[in-house]
Amino acid sequence: MANILENKKRNSKSQTTKALKDLVIIVIVCILIFILSYFFDVFVFIVKFLEKHPRKIVYIDEVITALLTLSIALAIFAWRRCSELKKETTERIKLQEEIISIANTNAEVERIIGKQLRCEIELHRQEEKNALSLKLNVKNKSK
């Protein structure tokens, strides 16, 4: 049981460090994109390109709206998968604890039964010895 708790702690720390590492990478990438956009005026470049070639992208406002909607939808999707994962993890931990409890109970029952069987075997041996000694005593007296 203690091993399982240690494994849970180790796994949660591992998951936390992985999540933190991913978050740091995302923040660094966002900062780099912000800095590059600031120095190279990416949006101004896009606007000038669209002014020069208006037929290249006719539905730019729809594309921007769709991308914004997609980012929000993906955030909701990720949040829902995370909550499902938490529920499933909680259920698995609960089931594992029940299995361990049952295994411990079975081991205890097997130990008790083994002890009782050894006692019964010893009792039968003693009874057989007593019966044999009585037979020998009866034979010795009859001679």
C-alpha positions in Angstrom: 0.0 0.0 0.0 2.8 2.4 0.8 4.5 1.6 -2.5 1.3 2.6 -4.3 1.1 5.9 -2.5 4.8 6.5 -3.3 4.2 5.7 -7.0 1.2 8.0 -7.1 3.3 10.9 -5.6 6.1 10.2 -8.0 3.7 10.0 -11.0 1.9 13.2 -10.0 5.2 15.0 -9.6 6.3 13.7 -13.0 3.1 14.9 -14.6 3.3 18.3 -12.9 6.9 18.8 -14.2 5.8 17.7 -17.7 2.9 20.2 -17.6 5.1 22.9 -16.3 7.7 22.2 -18.9 5.0 22.4 -21.7 3.6 25.6 -20.2 7.1 27.2 -20.1 7.7 26.3 -23.8 4.3 27.7 -24.8 5.0 31.0 -22.9 8.5 31.3 -24.5 7.1 30.6 -28.0 4.4 33.2 -27.5 6.9 35.8 -26.3 9.2 35.1 -29.3 6.2 35.4 -31.7 5.2 38.7 -30.0 8.8 40.1 -30.3 9.1 39.0 -33.9 5.7 40.5 -34.7 6.6 43.7 -33.0 9.9 44.2 -34.9 8.8 42.9 -38.3 5.3 44.3 -38.2 3.7 41.1 -39.4 0.2 42.4 -39.4 1.1 45.5 -41.3 2.9 43.2 -43.9 -0.3 41.1 -44.2 -2.5 44.2 -44.6 -0.2 45.7 -47.3 -0.1 42.3 -49.1 -3.9 42.1 -49.1 -4.2 45.7 -50.3 -1.9 45.0 -53.3 -3.5 41.6 -54.1 -7.2 41.9 -53.0 -8.2 38.8 -54.9 -5.6 36.5 -53.3 -7.6 36.1 -50.0 -11.2 37.1 -50.4 -12.5 35.8 -47.1 -9.8 37.0 -44.7 -12.3 38.1 -42.0 -13.9 34.7 -42.1 -10.5 33.0 -41.8 -9.6 35.1 -38.8 -13.0 34.4 -37.1 -12.7 30.7 -37.9 -9.2 30.6 -36.4 -10.3 32.4 -33.3 -13.3 30.0 -32.9 -11.0 27.1 -33.5 -8.6 28.2 -30.7 -11.5 28.6 -28.3 -13.0 25.2 -29.3 -9.6 23.5 -28.9 -9.3 25.0 -25.4 -12.7 23.7 -24.5 -11.9 20.3 -26.0 -8.6 20.1 -24.0 -10.4 21.1 -20.7 -13.1 18.4 -21.2 -10.5 15.7 -22.0 -8.6 16.8 -18.8 -11.7 16.5 -16.7 -12.5 13.1 -18.2 -8.9 12.0 -17.5 -9.2 13.1 -13.8 -12.5 11.1 -13.4 -11.0 8.0 -15.0 -7.8 8.3 -12.9 -9.8 8.6 -9.7 -11.9 5.6 -10.6 -8.8 3.5 -11.4 -7.1 4.5 -8.2 -10.3 3.5 -6.3 -10.4 0.1 -8.1 -6.7 -0.5 -7.5 -7.2 0.2 -3.8 -10.1 -2.3 -3.7 -8.0 -4.9 -5.5 -5.1 -4.4 -3.0 -7.6 -4.7 -0.1 -9.0 -7.9 -1.6 -5.5 -9.3 -2.2 -4.5 -8.5 1.4 -7.7 -10.1 2.7 -7.1 -13.2 0.6 -3.5 -13.5 1.8 -4.6 -13.2 5.4 -7.3 -15.8 4.9 -4.8 -18.1 3.3 -2.4 -17.6 6.2 -5.2 -18.4 8.8 -6.4 -21.4 6.8 -2.8 -22.7 6.5 -2.3 -22.2 10.3 -5.5 -24.1 11.0 -4.6 -26.9 8.6 -1.2 -27.3 10.3 -2.9 -27.4 13.7 -5.3 -30.1 12.5 -2.6 -32.1 10.9 -0.6 -32.0 14.1 -3.7 -33.0 16.1 -4.3 -36.0 13.8 -0.7 -37.0 14.1 -1.0 -36.9 17.9 -4.2 -38.9 17.8 -2.5 -41.5 15.5 0.4 -41.7 17.9 -1.9 -42.1 20.9 -3.9 -44.8 19.0 -0.7 -46.6 18.1 0.7 -46.4 21.6 -2.6 -47.7 23.0 -2.4 -50.7 20.6 1.2 -51.3 21.6 0.2 -51.1 25.3 -2.7 -53.5 24.7 -0.4 -56.0 22.8 2.3 -55.7 25.5 -0.2 -56.4 28.3 -1.7 -59.4 26.5 1.7 -61.0 26.2 
